[in-house]
Amino acid sequence: MSTSLPALTTLVAVLLYLVTSINVAAARGKYKIEAPAIAGNADFERIFRIQMNTLEQLVAFLPPLWLFALYVNPAWSSVLGAVWIAGRALYAVGYTRSAPARSKGFIIAFAALAVLWLGAMWGVVAALLRG
């Protein structure tokens, strides 16, 4: 099976993170928050948290994405990865508006991550049991 789709999914996920980084840089100028400060304006702080939370979630997302691709199915790994990316994008848009508006995106991304993790665990354990 080809790993081209999970590779593309990985690149899009990293692109999403890069966009959140650019948004933080732009928000620093807009809200006059000079580095290394990360507080002082609630709108800036939400944009900063979007970037940091996306980085935190990437660490949890990428290993199960690839393990699912290798041990279960690369196409389904990418479908679930695309759902995760869409959820994270929805999270970012919602959180930019208000903290409570991030919930729907969080739930979508978390559900995709949970399925990836459970599938990866099942695939790895099944492979171990097969020897």
C-alpha positions as CSV (number, residue, x, y, z in Angstrom):
1,M,0.0,0.0,0.0
2,S,1.2,3.5,-0.8
3,T,1.9,6.0,2.0
4,S,1.5,9.0,-0.4
5,L,-1.9,9.9,1.1
6,P,-0.7,10.0,4.7
7,A,2.4,11.9,3.6
8,L,0.1,14.5,2.0
9,T,-2.1,14.6,5.1
10,T,1.0,15.2,7.2
11,L,2.1,18.1,5.0
12,V,-1.4,19.7,5.1
13,A,-1.4,19.3,8.9
14,V,1.9,21.0,9.2
15,L,0.7,23.7,6.8
16,L,-2.2,24.3,9.2
17,Y,0.3,24.8,12.0
18,L,2.3,27.2,9.9
19,V,-0.8,29.2,9.1
20,T,-1.5,29.5,12.9
21,S,2.1,30.7,13.4
22,I,1.7,33.4,10.7
23,N,-1.6,34.4,12.4
24,V,0.3,34.9,15.7
25,A,2.9,37.0,14.0
26,A,0.2,39.2,12.4
27,A,-1.7,39.4,15.7
28,R,1.5,40.6,17.5
29,G,1.6,43.6,15.2
30,K,-2.2,44.2,15.3
31,Y,-2.4,44.1,19.1
32,K,1.0,45.5,19.7
33,I,2.2,42.5,21.8
34,E,6.0,42.4,21.5
35,A,7.9,39.1,21.9
36,P,8.4,37.5,24.2
37,A,5.2,38.6,25.8
38,I,2.2,36.4,25.3
39,A,-0.4,38.2,27.4
40,G,-2.0,41.6,27.5
41,N,-4.9,41.3,25.0
42,A,-7.6,38.7,25.1
43,D,-7.9,38.5,21.3
44,F,-4.2,38.0,20.9
45,E,-4.1,35.4,23.7
46,R,-6.8,33.3,21.9
47,I,-4.8,33.4,18.6
48,F,-1.7,32.5,20.5
49,R,-3.5,29.6,22.2
50,I,-4.7,28.3,18.8
51,Q,-1.1,28.0,17.7
52,M,0.2,26.4,20.9
53,N,-2.8,24.0,21.1
54,T,-2.3,23.0,17.4
55,L,1.4,22.3,18.1
56,E,0.4,20.3,21.2
57,Q,-2.2,18.3,19.2
58,L,0.3,17.6,16.3
59,V,2.4,15.7,18.7
60,A,-0.5,13.5,19.6
61,F,-1.8,13.3,16.0
62,L,1.1,12.4,13.8
63,P,2.2,9.1,15.4
64,P,-1.3,7.5,15.3
65,L,-1.8,8.8,11.8
66,W,1.3,7.0,10.6
67,L,0.8,3.9,12.7
68,F,-2.8,3.6,11.5
69,A,-1.5,4.0,7.9
70,L,1.1,1.3,8.3
71,Y,-0.8,-1.2,10.3
72,V,-4.4,-0.7,9.2
73,N,-5.0,1.3,6.0
74,P,-3.3,4.4,4.6
75,A,-6.3,5.7,2.7
76,W,-8.5,5.5,5.9
77,S,-5.7,7.1,7.9
78,S,-5.8,10.0,5.5
79,V,-9.6,10.3,5.6
80,L,-9.4,10.4,9.4
81,G,-6.5,12.8,9.2
82,A,-8.5,15.1,6.9
83,V,-11.3,15.1,9.5
84,W,-8.8,16.0,12.2
85,I,-7.5,18.9,10.0
86,A,-11.0,20.1,9.3
87,G,-11.8,19.9,13.0
88,R,-8.6,21.9,13.9
89,A,-9.4,24.5,11.3
90,L,-13.0,24.8,12.7
91,Y,-11.5,25.0,16.2
92,A,-9.2,27.9,15.1
93,V,-12.0,29.8,13.4
94,G,-14.3,29.4,16.4
95,Y,-11.6,30.2,19.0
96,T,-10.7,33.4,17.1
97,R,-14.2,34.6,17.8
98,S,-14.6,33.4,21.4
99,A,-13.3,30.7,23.7
100,P,-16.6,28.8,23.9
101,A,-16.9,28.8,20.0
102,R,-14.0,26.4,19.8
103,S,-15.9,23.4,21.2
104,K,-17.3,21.9,17.9
105,G,-14.0,21.9,16.2
106,F,-12.3,20.4,19.3
107,I,-14.9,17.6,19.4
108,I,-14.5,16.8,15.7
109,A,-10.7,16.7,15.9
110,F,-10.6,14.8,19.2
111,A,-13.0,12.1,17.8
112,A,-10.8,11.7,14.7
113,L,-7.7,11.4,16.9
114,A,-9.4,8.9,19.1
115,V,-10.3,6.7,16.2
116,L,-6.8,7.0,14.8
117,W,-5.2,6.1,18.1
118,L,-7.6,3.1,18.8
119,G,-7.1,1.8,15.2
120,A,-3.4,2.2,15.5
121,M,-3.3,0.3,18.8
122,W,-5.5,-2.4,17.4
123,G,-3.3,-2.7,14.3
124,V,0.0,-2.8,16.3
125,V,-1.4,-5.3,18.8
126,A,-2.8,-7.5,16.0
127,A,0.6,-7.5,14.3
128,L,2.4,-8.4,17.5
129,L,0.0,-11.3,18.1
130,R,0.5,-12.6,14.6
131,G,4.2,-12.6,15.3
